[in-house]
Amino acid sequence: MAQLSDDCFAGGGALTRTDAALDLLLPRLATVTGRETVPLAAALDRILAEDIVAPIDVPGEDNSAVDGYAVHFADLDPAAETRLGVGGRAAAGHPLARAARRGEAIRIFTGAPLPKGEDGPGPDTVMMQEDCREDGDWVVMRPGIAKGANRRLAGEDVRRGQTILSAGQRLRPQDIGLAAAVGLTAVPVSKRLKVALFSTGDELAEPGQVLPAGTIHDSNRFTLAALLSQLGCEVDDLGILADREAALREALDRAASGHDLIVTSGGVSTGEEDHVRAAVAATGRLHLWRLAIKPGRPVALGQVNRDGRAVPFIGLPGNPVAVMVTFFTMARPMILKLMGARDLAPPRFKVRAGFDYKKKKDRREYVRVRLSPDSAGGHVASRFPRDGAGILSSMVEADGLVELPEELTTLAAGAMVDFLSFAEVR
């Protein structure tokens, strides 16, 4: 008597490894979005379309790093106190109005430009005010300071002509600040990817509706819309489609017009009511659809042809946890590539596993975990107790995913593992 399989990932032929799938698909994808120039205030998380070269030095001139006194180092006694007359005052935005003379000290404040010299180089050293004492119109300075101390050099941060931001990078707050520091008010970025999004399934109802027997509220479409928007996409929500192949074909054909990408959830498994794969194959081409990944095996990746264009198609599973896992691992790098991004994979961090685990070989698995500090100064990952692919609350309560590679079959507590933080897949 044959034993029934309790593995929902069994059957249906060979599965494609996630790395092999990406190796197959990413080289076929090219940037499909145009470019536009946006003000810095609207540039956060946008993908830079060309290198940014600094038009100026930052800072533009030598300036003081502290509050104190600007002096010529040659005027200081290296072994005893030095007494100099205070000849003027310089503050940020209010430089000394004349050239500095040898033998005098200039009261100076943080960020103020160092004065020019009268007959040569100007003051080259700044004495911190804590190392000085005032005596009327004079200042007495302690010995022992190094030449050039507390002096910020022109171009110390950025040199004119230096590439400060590179095409393809996703702009962070500090990147925008650096663009502002060199005087830019706007930057060239890739236009937003236009994404058609819909869910499939007769069992789905809109949130807010009274649920008939056997139905559930559609959460996947809202999760995916948020994930896509977070990546900088322009999302067109096409709602819920019924499990009818003809209707799906028509919807895919309409969606391919005016969109750069089509994303769906549900309907890509092997059941009699799963029609998305057949609809894609009929309107274009299906490149692959079954991945060696848990959760998330049924993922359809292909294209829909319309008006001489091949519009990429990503069909994600119906279970909400599988939707998020496959979005992070498969859809996200493809979407970033379509928008011209350079770094496609989010960083992984090493953490210590706080649990034992067994898995099948040749399948990559993602385990939901919470992190807590360990005694060695690192972090230990605790496995979320409920790991069903439909338990969306587990993604809310977890900090991220532990990634277990295909070759691994047994994980022992204490081993170091790769951790994918939800904070890093924005």
N, C-alpha and C positions, 0 to 999 in steps of 0.2 A: 504494500500500500504506500503510495507516494505521500511524503510529508508536505503539508501546505506551508507556503512561505509566509512568514510574518513580516517580511521586508517589503515595504511599499516601493522600494527602488529596484526590485528584481524584475526580470522579464523585459522583453521588447528589444533584445539585441544589445550590442556594445554601447556603453556610455562614453561621451567625450569628456576628457579632462578639462578643467576650467582654463588651465594655462594653454593647452592646445587650442581650445576654442578662441581665446584671445589672440593667440599667434596667427590663427587663420583669418580672423575678422579684422583686427586693427590695421594691418597693412592695406586692406582693401578700402578703408575709410579715409576720406580726405576732408579738410575743412570745407564746409558747405555754406557757412555764414559769410556775409560781407563784412565790411568794417564801417565804423562810425566814430565820431569824436564826441566825447561826453565830458561835462564838467567834472572836476575832481569830486564834488559832493555826490555825484551819481556813479562813481567808478568802483565802489567797493564790490569785490567778488567778480568783477568783470575780467575778461581775459585780454591781456594786452596784445595789440595787433602788430606792433613794431617796437624795436629797441628804442629806449629813451636815452639820449646823450645829453649830459649836463652842459648847459650853455654858459655856466658861470662856476667859479670856485665857491665852495662852502667850507668854512666862512670866507668871506671876500677879502678879509685882511686880518693880520695878526691881532689877537685880542686877549684880554685877561680872563683867566679861569677862576679868579678869586677876587674878593675885596682886599685891597691893600695899597701898595705903592709901586709904581713903575719906575725903574731905575736903570742906568747903564751898569752892567756888571763890573765894568772896569773901575767904577767909582767906589766900589765896596772894598773895605778892608777884610781880607780873608781870615784874619786872626783876632780882630777886636771889633767892638761896636763901631758903626758908621753913623755920623750925624750929617744930615742933609737938609737944606731948606726946602719947604714944600712950595713948588712954583705954580701949581695949578690943579685943576680937577677935571677928570674924564669919567663919564657915565655912559651906560648903554644908550645909544641914540643921541648922545650929547658929547661928541669927541672934543678933545682939547683944541681950541681954536687957533693955536700956533704950534710951531715946532718946539720940541723939547730941547733944553740945553744940557750940556754936560754939567755934572755937579749939582743937579737938583733932583728932587723926587716929585712925582706927579701922583696925587691922590687918585686912585682908579678903582672902579667897581666892576663886578663880574659882567662880562660881555662887552665892555667898552673897548674900542680899538686902541691899540698901543700907539702913542704919538709918533710922528715922524721926527727924525733928527734935524738939528739945525744945520750942521756942517757935515753930516754923514749919517750913519745908521742911528735910528732912534733907540729908546730904551728897549732892552732885550730880556729883562728879568722883572718878575713881580714878587715883591715881598708880601707875604700874607700879613694882614693887620694884626694877627695874634703874635707875630714875631717882631712887632714894632711898638714903640711908645711915643706918644706925641709930647712935644715940649714947645708949646706956643706955635710959632710958624715953622718949627723944625720937627723932624722925625728922627728917632734914634732906632737903628736896625741891628739886630743880632747878627753875628757872623755865621758862616757855615752853609749858606745857600748855594746851590749849583747854578751855573750860567743857564739862562733860558727857562728857569723854573716858573711854573704857573703861567706859561705863555702858550696860547693856542695859535698854531700857525695857519696862515691863509691856505685854503685847500686841504686842510687836515682831514676833513670829513669827505669832501667830494672835490675832484679835480675837473676843471673845465675840459670837455672832450671825452670824459670817462662815460662808459655805458653803465648807467645806474640801475636800469630795469630792462629785462630781456623779454622779447616777444614770446608769447605763449604762457607767461606766468599769470596766475590768478591773483589779482591785486588785493593785498591785505591793508589794514589801516596804516602800518608803517611804510608800505610802498607809496601810498597816497601822500603821506606826510613828506616823504623824500622828494616826490615830484613837486610838491608845494615849496619845499626848501630851495629848489633851483629855479623857482619863479614861474612854474607852469600853472595854468589855470584849467587845462583840459588835457585829456590823453586819448589816443586812438585805441579803440577796443573792437573786438569781434561783436557783430550784432548778435542779439539773442536768438537762440535756436528756437524755431517755431515747432512745437510738439503737439500732435493730436493725441489725446488720451481718452480711452474709454475702458469700461469694465464689461465683462460678458457673463451671462448666467441668468437663467429664469428664477433662480433662488434669491436674487438680489433686489433690495428695495432701497429707496433713498432714505437717508437719515431724516427723521421727523415724521415719516409715514407710519401708519399703523401696520404692523407686520402680519400678513396672512400666515396661515399655518405652513410650516416648511420653508419660510424665508428668513433672511437675515439682512441687516443694514449693510450697505456697501461701504466698507472702510478703506479698501485698497485704493480706490480712486483718489480719495482725499490724502492718504499717505503719499501716494506717488506724485500728486500735484504739488504737495509741499516739498518733496525731495527734488523735483524738477525745478521748481521755482527757486529753491535754495542754491541750485547749480547755476542759476541765471537764465533759465529757459523761459520762453513765453508759452504758456500752456493754454490750449484750447480744449476745454472739458466737453467731450461729446456724450457724456452720460453713460447709461447702461444699455447694452445690446442684448437681445434675446438669443438663445441658443438655436439659431437658424443659419445654416451655411449661406444661403442666398442673401440674407440680410447682412451677414458679416462681409460677404464679398462686396456688396454695394457700399457698406460703410467704409471699408478699406479703400475702395476706389475713390470715394469722395474725400477721404482724409488725405490721400496722397496728393491731392491738388491743393497747393497753398501751404503745405507743411514740409518741414525738413526731416521729420522723424515721426513715426507712429509707435505709441506704447500702449499695450493692453495688459490686462490681468485676467487670468482664468481662461478656461477653454482650450488649454494646450496639452492636456494629458492624453491618455489612450482610451478614454471612455466613449461610449456611443453618442454622448451629448457634447463632446468636445470637438468643435468644428473650426477653431481658429487656424489650426495648421493647414487644413484642407483649403480654407479660404485664401490663405497667404499663397500657398502653392498654385492656386488657380489664378491669382492676380499678379503673381510675380515669381519669386523663387524662395524656397526655404533652404538655408545653408546648413543648419543643424537645429536640433530641438531637444536632445536629451543629454544632460550634463551629469557627470559623476560628482555630484555635490549634494550635501544634506545640511539643512533642508533646502529643497528647491530643484529637484531633478528636472521637471518638465519646463524647459525654457526654449522658446522658439525664436530663432534669430534668422532673419532673412531680409527680403526687400519686396516692395510693392511697386510695380511698374505703371507709370501713368505719364502720358504726353512726352515720351522719350526720356523720362527721368526714372531713376531707380531710387526710391525713397526707403531708407533703412527702416526695418521693422523689428521691434523687441517685444516678444510676447512672454510675460512673466507668469508665474504660477498663481493659483487662486488663494492659497493659504497665506494669511497676512505676514507671518514671520518669514516664510519662503520668499514672499515678494520683496521684503526689505533686504534679506541676505543676497538674493540674486541681483537686486538693484545695485548694492554696494560693490559686488564682485564682478558683475558683467556689464550692466547697463551704464553705470557711472563712467568707467573708462572709455566706453564707446561714445557717450555723449560729450565728454570733454574733448575727445579727438575730433569730433564733428565741429566743435567750436574753436579748434585751433590751439587747445591747451598743450603745454609741454609735459607737465608732470601728471600722469594719468592714475597712478596707484597711490592710495593714501599710505602714510608710513605705518609700519607695524612696530610695536614695542615688545621687548622681552619682559615677561612676568613669570612668576613661579606658580605652577598649578597647585591648587589646594584640593585636588580631587583625583581619584583614579578613574580611568575611562577605557573602554574597549570599543573598537570600531572595525569596519570592514576595510580590507586593503583596496587600493585603487579608487578610493573615494575620498574627496576632501570634505571635511566636516567642520561646521562652525557651532561652537558651544557658547550659549549665553552665560555671562559671568558678571559678578560684582567684584570690585577691587577693594582691598584693604591693605594698610601698611604691614610689612613684616618686620621681624626683629633685625634684619640685615640692612634695613634702610631702603628696601625695594618694595615691591607690591606682590601680593598673593591673590590669585583669582579663585573665587568660590563659585561653583557651578549653580545656576538657577535650578531649583528642584523640579520644575515642570518644563519639559522640553518639547512639547507638541508643536507642530508647525502652525497650528491655528491659535496659539496662545499669545495674542498681541500684547497683553499686559506684561509678559516676560521681557519684551523689548523696552517697555517703559521703565521697568525696575532694574534692568541690567545697565552696566556701564559700557559694555561693548561685547565683542566676540573673540573667543580663543579660536585660532585657526589651526586645525590639525591636518597635516599633509597626507597625500594619498598613501605613501609608503608606511606610515605609522599604523600599527594595529593595537598597541597597548600603551597607555599613558599611565605613569605612576606619579602619585602625588610628590611634589618636590621638584619635578622636572621643569626646565625652562621652556616656555611656549611663546608663540607669537600672539600678540594681542592687538586687535583692531578696535580702536576707541571710536565710539559714536561721535565724539567731538571732532574727529579727524576726517569724517566723511561728509562734511557740510558741502 
